Amino acid sequence: MKLGVIFPQTEIGRDPGAIREYAQAAEASGYNHLAVYDHVLGADASKRPGWSGAYNKEHLFHEPMVLFGYLAAITTRLELVTMVLILPQRQTALVAKQAAEVDVLSGGRLRLGVGLGWNDVEYEALGENFHNRGARSEEQIAVMRALWTQEVVDFHGRWHNISEAGINPMPVQRPIPVWFGGGRVDKAIRRIARIGDGWFPMSRPDATLRQMIEQVQTYAKEAGRDPAAISIEARLTLQGTPEDWASEYKAWQEMGVSHVSINTMRCGFNTPAEHIAAIRNFKETIAP
């Protein structure tokens, strides 16, 4: 089971030095990967009666691909993971180009997690359709995989038209792994099973998740895929006591997931140094 950290987007601050120290501390501590959340815009909730969301304009978010360009230069081993990039609110060919560039600069260390998002405010501002985002994302992935593996692409779908063109440089990984977030509805689970390289379920290690995993495996077989080809990454938040962390970590091991990432946001840590101390403590005491 590979162990990573979730970059504390909303609490790391603006100092490039703190970002560098955090990423290098994670790598030096032996973590396998660093995962980053994504939001482009935060809504002003005070001007939107009845609006609610997990994040708003008060929450700081570093842009994942730009951040990864920086992290690629200051780390040597950490896998760089989006958990998840809101794909349908972005132009597909541009995402493919940015991902390929990160993969090149990092020496093949990018894992692209994608999701549909929940914030229609971002879709509106970015000029994309919030309501067809699920179906459109499938075509986006087909387009990106073509651009990552073919020097010249001729693609004509429902939402995309590429006439004899390609990206250069192409990525080290051909194709870059594409993982999915979500999975709360059957349609999403089927999408993961058909075209996903991996899945971020964002759930607890319980009977409900075990049933969801079995669904993914069943649908994968129906699609003619080997269920073992779909990896699963869990999230472990450092709330409660170290005994609680150890218990949950063991539960994830028993669940048989391939990856676990440690989340320190909203856990009472007030400075980048405290986030660094927390991930070091977990690695040294729970998963040495």
N, C-alpha and C positions, 0 to 999 in steps of 0.2 A: 504494500500500500504506500503510495507516494504522498508525502506531506508537504503542503505549501502554506503560504500566508495570503490573506486578503489585504491588499494595500488599503490603509485607513484613510480613504479619500476625503471624507468629510471632516477629519480631525488632524490631518498631517500638516496643514497650513501651506503657506506659499514659498517657504524658504527652500531653494534648490539643495542647499547643504543638508537639510533635514531629510529630504527625499533620498539623497545619495546615501546618507548614513543608514537609513532604514533598509534600503534595498541591499546594501553591502552587508549589513548585519544579518539579514535573512539568509543571504548566500553563505556567509561565513559560518552561520549556525548549522548549516547542512540541509536547509529546506530545498525542496526540489523545484518549486515554482512560486511565482508571485501573480496573484489574480487581481484584476482591477474592475470596479463597477463603472457604469457609464451613464451620464446625463449631459445633454448639451445645454439645456435651458432649465431654469427653475421658475416656477410660477409665483407671482405675488398673490398669496392666499388672501391677503387683506382686501384685495380688489375683486375677489371671486367668491361671492356668498355661496355657501354650500359645497365649495370645492374642498377635496381632501386628497392627500397623497403622502407617500412616505418621505418625499423630499420636496423642498421648495427653493425659492431664491436665496434663502439664508445658508444653504448647504453648498460648500465648495466641492467642485468636481474638476480634477485635472483631466484633460482630453486624452483618452487612452493611447491613440496612435502616436501623438506627439510625445507623450510621456515615455512610451516604449522606445522611441528613437533615442531619448536621453538614457534610459536604463540599459539599452543595448550597448552603449559606450562605456558604462561604468560597472558592468557585471560581465562575467564570462561563462557562467553555467546555468543561471536561473532560467527556467522556461517562463515566457511572458504570456499571460493568459487574460483574455477579456471574459468577464463573468457578470454580465454579458454585454456585448455591443448591440445597441438597438438598431438592427440592420435595416428594417423597412423605412426608417426615416432618413436614410442616407442613399446617395446615388451609388448604384451597384459597382460600376466600373471603377469609380474612385476608391471605394472600399477595397476592391481587389488590388488596385495599384498600391494603396497605402499598406495593406497587409503584406504584399510581396516585398515592399521596401523594408519593412520592419524585419521580415524573415531574412532578407539578405544581410542587413546590418547586424543582426544578432547571430548570424551563423546558423539559421534554421531553428530558432528557439520560440517561434510564435505558435500559440494554440488559439484559434479564433472561436470563442464562445459567442453565440448570437441569440437574440431574443426579440420579442415583438413589442415589449414595453407596455406601459399603462397610461402614459401621459400624453393626451391628445394635444396639449399646449405645444409640445415640441414638434409634433407632426405638422401642425398648422404653420408654425414659424419656418419650418424647413421645407414647406411646400409639398409634402407627401400625404397620401391618403391613409388615414388612421383605420378605416373600416375594411380595407381589403388586405391588411398587412400580413395575415397568415398565409394566404394563397400566394401573394406576391413574394414572400420570403423564400418559398420553395424555388421559384424561378430565379431569384437572385443567387441562390446557392449554386444552381446549375450553371449560371453565367460565370460566377467566380471560379468554379472548378475548371471550366473550359479555359478561362483566361490564365489560370495558374499552370495548365498542363499543355496548352497548344500555343505555338508561336503566332499563329494566325487563326482567328476565330471568326466564323460566319454563323451568327445566331439570330434567329427571328422568332420571338415568342410573343406572348400576350402583352407583356410590358417592356420588353427589351428588343432592340434592334442593333446588332453589330455587324457591319459589312466588311469582311476581310480586314480585320485589325487585331492588334494584340498589345500586350504590355511588355515593357522592357525597362528594367531587368525583371526577369521571371524569378519566382521564389526558389529558395534552396529545396524546400519541401514541395513536392509536386504530386498531389495537391496539399495545401496547408490543411491540417485537421480542423473540422468544423463541428463544434459541440452546440447543444441546445440547452437553453434554460426552460423554465416553465414545466409543462406536463400536467397541469391541473385538470385538463379536459381530455376526452378520448381522442379528439382530432389531433391535439398536440402530441399525445403519446404515440399515435400512429406515425406522425411525421418524424419523430425521433427514431422510431424503429426502422423506417424506410430509408432515411437519408442521413442520419446523424452518425458521427464518429464517436460521440459521447454525450453525456447528459448531466446537467446540474439540477437535481431535483429540489433542492432547498427545503428539505423535509427532515423530520426527526427519524431516527432509526427504529421504526415501529412496524406493527403489522400492516398498517395502511401503505407504507412505503414498500414493504416487501411484496404486497399485492400489485403495486404499480410496476415494480421491477419485473414481476412475472408477466404482466401485460405487455411490457416492452419486448420481452423475450419471445412471447407468443407471436406478436405482430411482426417481429423481425423474421421469424421462421416462415410466416405466411408470405413475407416479401422476398423470400429466398435468400435471406442473409443469415450468417452465423451470429447468434446472440452474443457470443463472446467478443465479437468485434466492436461492441458498443460499450465503452467504458463509462463509469459512473463516479462523479466527484461529490462528496458530502461537504457540508459546512459545519464547523464546530465553533460556537461562540463562547468566549471566555467569561461567562457569567457564572455566578456561584463560587464554589470552592474548588481547589485543585483535585479534590476527591471526585467532584462532579465531572470535571474535565476528563479525568482518567476513566471514569465509568462510561462516559459517552464515547471516548476514543476506542475503548474495548468493544462497545456495541457496534461501532462502524466496522471494526475489524471482523467481527463475527458476521456482519451483514454481507461482507465480501466485496465492498466497494473498492475501486482501484485507486482513488485519490481522496484525500481529506485536506481542506484548507482551514486555517485558523483565523477566525475573525475577532478583532479587538475593538471594533467600533461600538459605541454605546455601551461600553463596559466600565465606564468610570475613569478611563485614562485621559489625562488632561494635556499631555505634552507628547511630542514625538519620542522623546527619551523614554517615557513610560510605555508607549507602544512597543518600542524596541526591547525594553526589559521584559515585557510580557511574553513576546514570542521567544526570546531566549530562555526564559524560565520554563515555558511549555516544552521546548525541545530538550532541555537538559533534564527535566524531572519526569515528564510523561512519555516522551518518545525519543529517548537517546539513541 
